[in-house]
Amino acid sequence: MREDMEAAQIRVASIKVQIATSDELIASTADILAAARRANEQARPQRRHLQRKLEAAEVQLSAAEQQICEEPCSKRAKVDENSSCPLFSSLGSDMLTRCASYLDPTDMVQLGRASTIFGRIQPGSQRSLVNEVSHQILFLGASKDERHALPKFEDESDIKLYLELLCVYVFLQ
């Protein structure tokens, strides 16, 4: 009986410790919650200010889009195909070639179609920019045996060969 009484006292002491721990947890949780509420209240004016700035920027964007849509096509800038491109002169063809090398063949074709500057052969060059990128990828990234395994037709571009090379890689994997 005495053993039962001691066991019950131990259980009661254990429960009291658990209750005290729970009370401490509740108190610390309440403190954290109060701190979060204070931080939220302090951030509210800044949030409102940023919301107003966002709304103003959206209005400006909408006005700019409307102005562009209303602008007649004849006033839009046209690129003279015989003149050198300011983009080439400011960035240099090496930088543009490096940027375009991250595109896959389909995107290179789209780039060439979207812009005559990238798709046409520029004065003083043998290839267009996108074709030059494909040519460099083929001759720097593929082995001699891989290049000889590709079918080459008279009018086939380097972009098409690059696409064929990627298809061979996918087939072999």
DOKEDO-337336 format. One record per residue (C-alpha): residue in three letters; x, y, z. Coordinates in nm, 4 decimals. Example, Ala and Ser with C-alpha at 12.3 -4.5 7.8 and 13.67 -1.06 7.14 Angstrom:
<pts>
PT  code  X  Y  Z
PT  Ala  1.2300  -0.4500  0.7800
PT  Ser  1.3670  -0.1060  0.7140
</pts>
This chain:
<pts>
PT  code  X  Y  Z
PT  Met  0.0000  0.0000  0.0000
PT  Arg  0.2822  0.2292  0.0903
PT  Glu  0.4411  0.1586  -0.2495
PT  Asp  0.1151  0.2501  -0.4240
PT  Met  0.1018  0.5738  -0.2327
PT  Glu  0.4616  0.6627  -0.3291
PT  Ala  0.3898  0.5776  -0.6940
PT  Ala  0.0821  0.8014  -0.6852
PT  Gln  0.2836  1.0848  -0.5315
PT  Ile  0.5461  1.0477  -0.8053
PT  Arg  0.2717  1.0599  -1.0704
PT  Val  0.1211  1.3697  -0.9095
PT  Ala  0.4646  1.5387  -0.8989
PT  Ser  0.5210  1.4459  -1.2626
PT  Ile  0.1832  1.5906  -1.3622
PT  Lys  0.2598  1.9115  -1.1679
PT  Val  0.5899  1.9443  -1.3604
PT  Gln  0.4060  1.8921  -1.6884
PT  Ile  0.1476  2.1547  -1.5926
PT  Ala  0.4205  2.4025  -1.4983
PT  Thr  0.6001  2.3364  -1.8275
PT  Ser  0.2740  2.3814  -2.0175
PT  Asp  0.2098  2.7096  -1.8357
PT  Glu  0.5591  2.8322  -1.9301
PT  Leu  0.5017  2.7291  -2.2918
PT  Ile  0.1666  2.9096  -2.3001
PT  Ala  0.3248  3.2220  -2.1522
PT  Ser  0.6139  3.2223  -2.4016
PT  Thr  0.3706  3.1570  -2.6880
PT  Ala  0.1595  3.4497  -2.5725
PT  Asp  0.4718  3.6703  -2.5628
PT  Ile  0.5684  3.5653  -2.9148
PT  Leu  0.2151  3.6285  -3.0387
PT  Ala  0.2112  3.9742  -2.8793
PT  Ala  0.5477  4.0571  -3.0400
PT  Ala  0.4197  3.9413  -3.3789
PT  Arg  0.1092  4.1582  -3.3432
PT  Arg  0.3244  4.4614  -3.2556
PT  Ala  0.5492  4.3977  -3.5572
PT  Asn  0.2429  4.3651  -3.7802
PT  Glu  0.1043  4.6946  -3.6527
PT  Gln  0.4389  4.8663  -3.7132
PT  Ala  0.4615  4.7264  -4.0690
PT  Arg  0.1068  4.8253  -4.1646
PT  Pro  0.1881  5.1879  -4.2696
PT  Gln  0.4801  5.0710  -4.4830
PT  Arg  0.2590  4.8059  -4.6416
PT  Arg  -0.0029  5.0726  -4.7255
PT  His  0.2654  5.2990  -4.8727
PT  Leu  0.3993  5.0173  -5.0923
PT  Gln  0.0442  4.9279  -5.1972
PT  Arg  -0.0132  5.2875  -5.3129
PT  Lys  0.3173  5.2875  -5.5037
PT  Leu  0.2212  4.9596  -5.6724
PT  Glu  -0.1168  5.0977  -5.7753
PT  Ala  0.0480  5.4116  -5.9187
PT  Ala  0.2982  5.2001  -6.1133
PT  Glu  0.0151  4.9863  -6.2529
PT  Val  -0.1666  5.3001  -6.3692
PT  Gln  0.1521  5.4258  -6.5398
PT  Leu  0.2057  5.0875  -6.7055
PT  Ser  -0.1508  5.0802  -6.8300
PT  Ala  -0.1162  5.4320  -6.9745
PT  Ala  0.2112  5.3396  -7.1458
PT  Glu  0.0587  5.0237  -7.2947
PT  Gln  -0.2370  5.2204  -7.4235
PT  Gln  -0.0066  5.4819  -7.5765
PT  Ile  0.1976  5.2128  -7.7527
PT  Cys  -0.1148  5.0449  -7.8876
PT  Glu  -0.2471  5.3764  -8.0216
PT  Glu  0.0824  5.4709  -8.1881
PT  Pro  0.0601  5.4260  -8.5655
PT  Cys  0.2867  5.1609  -8.7137
PT  Ser  0.4479  5.4102  -8.9526
PT  Lys  0.6005  5.5985  -8.6581
PT  Arg  0.7686  5.2921  -8.5125
PT  Ala  1.1408  5.2615  -8.5650
PT  Lys  1.2534  5.0578  -8.8616
PT  Val  1.5926  4.9004  -8.9004
PT  Asp  1.7834  4.9732  -9.2152
PT  Glu  1.9107  4.6375  -9.3331
PT  Asn  2.2223  4.7880  -9.4932
PT  Ser  2.3333  4.9870  -9.1895
PT  Ser  2.5290  4.8455  -8.9022
PT  Cys  2.3237  4.7766  -8.5938
PT  Pro  2.3865  4.9953  -8.2881
PT  Leu  2.3401  4.6841  -8.0760
PT  Phe  2.6358  4.5199  -8.2507
PT  Ser  2.8513  4.8274  -8.2127
PT  Ser  2.7733  4.8824  -7.8435
PT  Leu  2.7806  4.5210  -7.7230
PT  Gly  2.9928  4.3604  -7.9889
PT  Ser  2.9091  4.0453  -8.1785
PT  Asp  3.1153  3.8325  -7.9367
PT  Met  2.8906  3.9265  -7.6449
PT  Leu  2.5743  3.8655  -7.8479
PT  Thr  2.7139  3.5332  -7.9682
PT  Arg  2.7852  3.4293  -7.6095
PT  Cys  2.4329  3.5238  -7.4992
PT  Ala  2.2701  3.3436  -7.7916
PT  Ser  2.4747  3.0283  -7.7241
PT  Tyr  2.2538  2.9578  -7.4226
PT  Leu  1.9508  2.9120  -7.6483
PT  Asp  1.8415  2.5780  -7.7822
PT  Pro  1.8157  2.5402  -8.1641
PT  Thr  1.4423  2.6103  -8.1752
PT  Asp  1.4873  2.9349  -7.9832
PT  Met  1.7781  3.0315  -8.2117
PT  Val  1.5525  2.9897  -8.5139
PT  Gln  1.2868  3.2034  -8.3429
PT  Leu  1.5493  3.4700  -8.2692
PT  Gly  1.6592  3.4696  -8.6329
PT  Arg  1.3001  3.4969  -8.7532
PT  Ala  1.2087  3.7677  -8.5042
PT  Ser  1.4918  4.0011  -8.5962
PT  Thr  1.6617  4.0606  -8.9271
PT  Ile  1.9679  4.1757  -8.7344
PT  Phe  2.0183  3.8253  -8.5932
PT  Gly  1.8812  3.6230  -8.8841
PT  Arg  2.0454  3.7892  -9.1841
PT  Ile  2.4074  3.7812  -9.2861
PT  Gln  2.5648  4.1068  -9.1735
PT  Pro  2.8048  4.3017  -9.3983
PT  Gly  3.1570  4.1652  -9.3626
PT  Ser  3.0402  3.8285  -9.2277
PT  Gln  2.9809  3.4869  -9.3842
PT  Arg  2.6963  3.3819  -9.1534
PT  Ser  2.4094  3.5328  -8.9595
PT  Leu  2.4557  3.5684  -8.5858
PT  Val  2.2376  3.2678  -8.4990
PT  Asn  2.4046  3.0567  -8.7655
PT  Glu  2.7472  3.1617  -8.6331
PT  Val  2.6478  3.0578  -8.2803
PT  Ser  2.5355  2.7165  -8.4047
PT  His  2.8560  2.6808  -8.6078
PT  Gln  3.0706  2.7582  -8.3025
PT  Ile  2.8756  2.5129  -8.0857
PT  Leu  2.9180  2.2423  -8.3492
PT  Phe  3.2903  2.2927  -8.3923
PT  Leu  3.3764  2.3586  -8.0294
PT  Gly  3.1373  2.1173  -7.8585
PT  Ala  3.1231  1.8190  -8.0924
PT  Ser  3.4039  1.5812  -8.1787
PT  Lys  3.5237  1.5328  -8.5353
PT  Asp  3.3546  1.1925  -8.5547
PT  Glu  3.0246  1.3382  -8.4317
PT  Arg  3.0388  1.6123  -8.6946
PT  His  3.1137  1.3640  -8.9738
PT  Ala  2.8213  1.1438  -8.8650
PT  Leu  2.5756  1.4275  -8.9261
PT  Pro  2.4048  1.4371  -9.2660
PT  Lys  2.5076  1.7508  -9.4575
PT  Phe  2.3019  1.8793  -9.7475
PT  Glu  2.3896  2.1731  -9.9704
PT  Asp  2.1392  2.4203  -9.8310
PT  Glu  2.1426  2.2966  -9.4712
PT  Ser  2.2213  2.5565  -9.2067
PT  Asp  2.4396  2.5087  -8.9015
PT  Ile  2.1303  2.5500  -8.6840
PT  Lys  1.9774  2.2412  -8.8474
PT  Leu  2.3023  2.0479  -8.7946
PT  Tyr  2.3088  2.1558  -8.4299
PT  Leu  1.9515  2.0300  -8.3883
PT  Glu  2.0473  1.6992  -8.5548
PT  Leu  2.3439  1.6658  -8.3178
PT  Leu  2.1179  1.7164  -8.0157
PT  Cys  1.8757  1.4541  -8.1531
PT  Val  2.1638  1.2082  -8.1845
PT  Tyr  2.2665  1.2796  -7.8242
PT  Val  1.9096  1.2214  -7.7035
PT  Phe  1.8828  0.9000  -7.9078
PT  Leu  2.2078  0.7663  -7.7607
PT  Gln  2.1019  0.8376  -7.4037
</pts>
